Amino acid sequence: MSDSNISDFTNPSTFILLGIPGLEAAHIWISIPFCAMYIIAMLGNFTILFIREPSLHGPMFYFLCMLAINDLVLSTSTLPKMLSIFWFNSREISFSACLTQMYFIHCFSTMESGILVAMAFDRYVAICHPLRHSTILTNSVVVKIGLAVALRSGILTLPYPFLARRWPYCRTNIIPHSYCGHIAVINLACADSCISSYYGLFYLLSVIGMDIFFISVSYTQILRAIFRLPTKDARLKTFGTCVSHLCAILALYIPDLFSSLTQRFGRNVPVHLRVLIASVYRLVPPVLHPIIYGVRTKQIRDRLLQLFTHKET
């Protein structure tokens, strides 16, 4: 299909992804850190999944495995196509593949937020009700929480591709982005796509807003319990069990908030900078999560040391 800005179709067979608009000449150089981050994310998350350590078989580790699987799917939904644009100038993506990518990106981003809420609940029970932790968060409860998180994400994300499919696209088939995000696609529609915009706002407030609320409530209760502990050492030790989770929260929500604000309101921010920020954001949590938990979780750290020392001997 031609790269012309004006097309005569209303239901495109393909879209054209530009990658990082304005930085096409630097795509090869940009691909180097992206490829390195993707490799780190894959190796780190697969390592979390394949660690075999009996002491790690508990709710928090099960949630961490869910997070690792989620990060693998999320990064693989965007990076291979992104790298094919950078390396081979392979910009075409079919209409159906574009909507599928859109669904996977938003579905698994929401699932990641839900898993962090489940982790916050685990920390709340472990600190505020330690004697009941094993009876409250049984294996069956953990499975039910995981299914609830997956179903919520899958169902609430469905309107994105269905609404995007119904709009006519008669202006252009060129997406000035490196992947098929919801906003980037509906901005090409030549009909009134307010329903998609309103649903996107509802989605953001009802899902992310509610998740942040529940995490805040959990940590309010956790901090109250910590401050009631008798000694400073006990308070620091107890709070230390939450540091990894807090870092994971910051790794997700701060780049997400910054990316969302620049996409929606950063009209004065150069397009290439907005797209670059949004593209990097998709890799930040998958890269940081295994590093955060690998450094902060003693059992994981010790198990990795055992594996490497065993190989050396």
C-alpha positions in Angstrom: 0.0 0.0 0.0 1.2 3.5 -0.8 2.6 5.7 2.0 0.4 8.6 0.8 -1.2 10.8 3.4 -4.6 10.7 1.7 -6.4 7.4 1.1 -9.7 6.6 -0.5 -10.6 3.7 1.8 -13.0 3.6 4.8 -11.9 0.2 6.0 -8.1 -0.1 5.6 -6.5 -3.4 4.9 -3.2 -2.2 6.4 -1.8 0.6 8.5 1.7 2.1 8.2 3.6 2.4 11.5 6.3 5.2 11.3 8.3 4.0 14.3 9.7 7.2 15.9 8.6 10.0 13.6 11.3 12.5 12.7 14.1 10.1 13.9 13.9 7.6 11.1 17.6 8.2 10.3 18.5 7.1 13.8 16.3 4.0 14.0 19.3 1.6 13.9 20.9 3.4 16.8 17.7 3.6 18.7 17.1 -0.1 18.2 20.3 -1.0 20.2 19.1 0.0 23.7 15.6 -1.3 22.8 17.0 -4.7 21.8 19.2 -4.8 24.9 16.3 -4.0 27.2 14.1 -6.6 25.5 16.8 -9.3 26.0 17.2 -8.3 29.7 13.4 -8.4 30.1 13.1 -11.9 28.5 16.1 -13.4 30.4 15.0 -11.8 33.7 11.4 -12.9 33.6 12.2 -16.4 32.4 14.7 -16.7 35.2 11.9 -15.8 37.7 9.6 -18.5 36.2 12.2 -21.3 36.2 13.6 -20.8 39.6 12.9 -24.0 41.6 13.1 -23.2 45.4 10.6 -24.7 47.9 10.8 -21.7 50.2 9.5 -19.5 47.4 6.2 -21.4 47.0 3.9 -18.9 48.5 1.3 -16.3 47.5 3.8 -13.5 46.8 6.0 -15.7 44.6 2.9 -17.0 42.7 1.9 -13.3 42.1 5.5 -12.6 41.0 5.2 -15.5 38.4 2.0 -14.0 37.1 3.8 -10.7 36.8 6.7 -12.3 34.9 4.3 -14.0 32.5 2.4 -10.8 32.0 5.6 -8.8 31.3 6.8 -11.4 28.8 3.5 -11.2 26.8 3.4 -7.4 27.1 6.9 -6.8 25.9 6.5 -9.4 23.1 3.3 -7.7 21.9 5.3 -4.6 20.9 9.0 -5.1 20.7 9.4 -7.6 17.8 7.3 -5.4 15.4 9.1 -2.3 16.7 12.5 -3.8 16.0 11.4 -4.9 12.5 10.5 -1.3 11.8 13.9 -0.1 13.1 16.0 -2.8 11.3 14.1 -3.7 8.2 11.8 -0.7 7.6 8.9 -3.2 7.8 6.2 -0.6 8.6 3.0 -2.3 7.3 0.7 -4.0 9.8 -2.7 -5.4 8.8 -5.8 -3.9 10.2 -6.7 -7.0 12.2 -3.1 -7.4 13.5 -3.1 -3.7 14.6 -6.4 -4.2 16.6 -5.0 -7.4 18.1 -1.9 -5.7 19.2 -4.0 -2.9 20.6 -6.0 -5.4 22.6 -2.9 -7.2 24.0 -1.2 -4.0 25.0 -4.1 -2.5 26.9 -5.3 -5.9 28.3 -1.9 -6.9 29.8 -1.1 -3.4 31.0 -4.4 -3.5 33.0 -3.6 -7.0 34.1 -0.2 -5.8 35.4 -2.0 -3.2 37.5 -4.4 -5.8 38.9 -1.5 -8.1 39.9 0.1 -5.2 41.8 -3.2 -4.8 43.7 -3.1 -8.5 44.5 0.5 -8.1 45.8 -0.6 -5.1 47.9 -3.3 -7.3 49.4 -0.8 -10.0 50.1 1.5 -7.5 51.9 -1.5 -6.2 53.9 -2.5 -9.7 55.1 1.2 -10.6 55.9 1.8 -7.5 58.0 -1.6 -6.8 59.5 -2.8 -10.4 60.0 0.4 -12.5 60.0 -1.1 -15.4 61.9 -3.9 -15.8 59.4 -1.9 -15.3 56.2 -1.7 -18.9 55.2 -5.4 -19.5 55.9 -6.6 -16.3 54.1 -4.3 -16.6 51.0 -4.6 -20.3 50.2 -3.6 -21.7 46.8 -7.2 -21.7 45.7 -7.7 -18.1 46.7 -4.5 -17.1 44.8 -5.8 -18.9 41.7 -9.2 -17.2 42.0 -7.6 -13.8 42.4 -5.4 -14.5 39.3 -8.5 -15.5 37.3 -10.5 -12.4 38.5 -7.6 -10.1 37.4 -7.4 -11.8 34.0 -11.1 -11.7 33.4 -11.5 -8.1 34.4 -8.7 -7.1 32.1 -9.9 -9.2 29.2 -13.5 -8.1 29.4 -12.9 -4.3 30.0 -10.4 -4.1 27.1 -12.7 -5.7 24.5 -14.5 -2.5 23.6 -11.2 -0.9 22.4 -10.8 -3.0 19.3 -14.6 -3.4 18.7 -15.1 0.4 18.8 -12.0 1.0 16.7 -13.2 -1.4 14.0 -16.5 0.4 13.5 -15.0 3.8 12.6 -14.3 4.7 9.0 -10.6 5.6 8.2 -10.7 7.9 5.2 -8.0 10.4 6.0 -4.8 8.4 6.2 -3.5 4.9 7.0 -0.3 6.2 8.6 0.1 5.9 12.4 2.8 8.2 13.7 3.8 5.7 16.3 5.8 2.6 16.9 2.8 0.4 17.9 -1.0 0.4 17.6 -2.1 2.2 20.7 -5.8 3.0 21.2 -5.4 6.8 21.0 -3.0 6.6 18.0 -5.5 4.5 16.0 -8.7 6.4 16.8 -7.0 9.7 16.0 -7.1 8.5 12.3 -10.8 8.0 12.2 -12.8 10.5 10.1 -16.0 10.0 12.1 -16.9 11.3 15.5 -15.1 8.9 17.8 -16.1 10.5 21.0 -17.5 7.2 22.3 -14.0 5.7 22.1 -12.5 8.7 23.8 -15.1 8.6 26.6 -14.6 4.9 27.1 -10.9 5.4 27.2 -11.3 7.9 30.0 -13.8 5.7 31.8 -11.3 2.8 31.5 -8.5 4.9 32.9 -10.5 6.1 35.9 -12.4 2.9 36.7 -9.4 0.5 36.3 -6.2 2.4 37.0 -7.9 4.8 39.4 -9.6 2.1 41.4 -6.3 0.0 41.5 -4.4 3.0 42.9 -7.2 3.5 45.4 -7.0 -0.1 46.7 -3.2 0.0 46.8 -3.4 3.3 48.8 -5.9 1.8 51.2 -3.7 -1.3 51.7 -0.6 0.7 52.4 -2.4 3.1 54.7 -3.3 0.0 56.8 0.2 -1.4 56.5 1.8 1.9 57.7 -0.5 2.1 60.6 0.5 -1.5 61.6 4.2 -0.7 61.1 4.1 2.4 63.3 2.5 0.4 66.1 5.6 -1.8 66.3 7.6 -1.3 69.4 11.2 -0.8 68.0 12.7 1.1 65.1 14.5 -2.1 63.9 11.2 -4.0 63.8 9.6 -1.2 61.8 12.4 -1.0 59.3 12.5 -4.8 58.9 8.8 -5.0 58.3 8.8 -2.1 55.9 11.7 -3.7 54.1 9.4 -6.5 53.0 7.3 -4.0 51.1 10.2 -2.2 49.3 10.2 -4.5 46.2 6.5 -4.1 45.7 6.6 -0.3 46.2 9.4 -0.1 43.5 7.3 -2.2 41.2 4.4 0.2 41.7 6.6 3.2 40.9 8.1 1.4 37.9 4.6 1.0 36.4 2.5 4.0 37.4 5.1 6.9 37.1 6.1 6.1 33.5 2.4 5.3 32.7 1.2 8.6 34.1 3.9 10.5 32.3 3.2 8.8 29.0 -0.5 9.2 29.3 -0.2 12.9 30.1 2.2 13.6 27.2 -0.1 11.6 24.8 -3.3 13.4 25.8 -2.2 16.9 26.8 1.4 17.3 25.6 0.6 19.0 22.3 3.6 21.3 22.7 5.9 18.3 23.3 7.6 17.2 20.0 5.9 14.1 18.4 9.2 12.1 18.3 9.7 12.7 22.1 6.1 11.6 22.9 6.4 8.4 20.9 9.9 7.7 22.3 8.6 8.0 25.8 5.6 5.8 25.1 7.8 3.2 23.4 10.4 3.1 26.3 7.5 2.9 28.8 6.4 -0.5 27.4 9.8 -1.9 28.3 10.5 -0.2 31.7 8.4 -2.5 34.0 9.3 -5.8 32.3 13.0 -4.9 32.6 12.9 -3.6 36.2 10.6 -6.1 37.8 13.0 -9.1 37.7 15.9 -6.8 38.8 13.9 -5.4 41.7 12.8 -8.7 43.0 16.1 -10.4 42.2 18.0 -7.9 44.3 15.5 -7.5 47.1 14.3 -11.2 47.6 16.9 -13.1 49.5 15.6 -16.6 48.4 15.8 -15.6 44.7 19.2 -14.0 45.2 20.6 -17.1 47.0 19.1 -19.5 44.4 20.7 -17.6 41.6 24.1 -17.6 43.4 23.7 -21.4 43.9 23.0 -21.9 40.2 26.0 -19.8 39.0 28.4 -21.3 41.6 27.2 -24.8 40.7 27.9 -24.2 37.0 31.4 -22.8 37.8 32.3 -25.9 39.8 
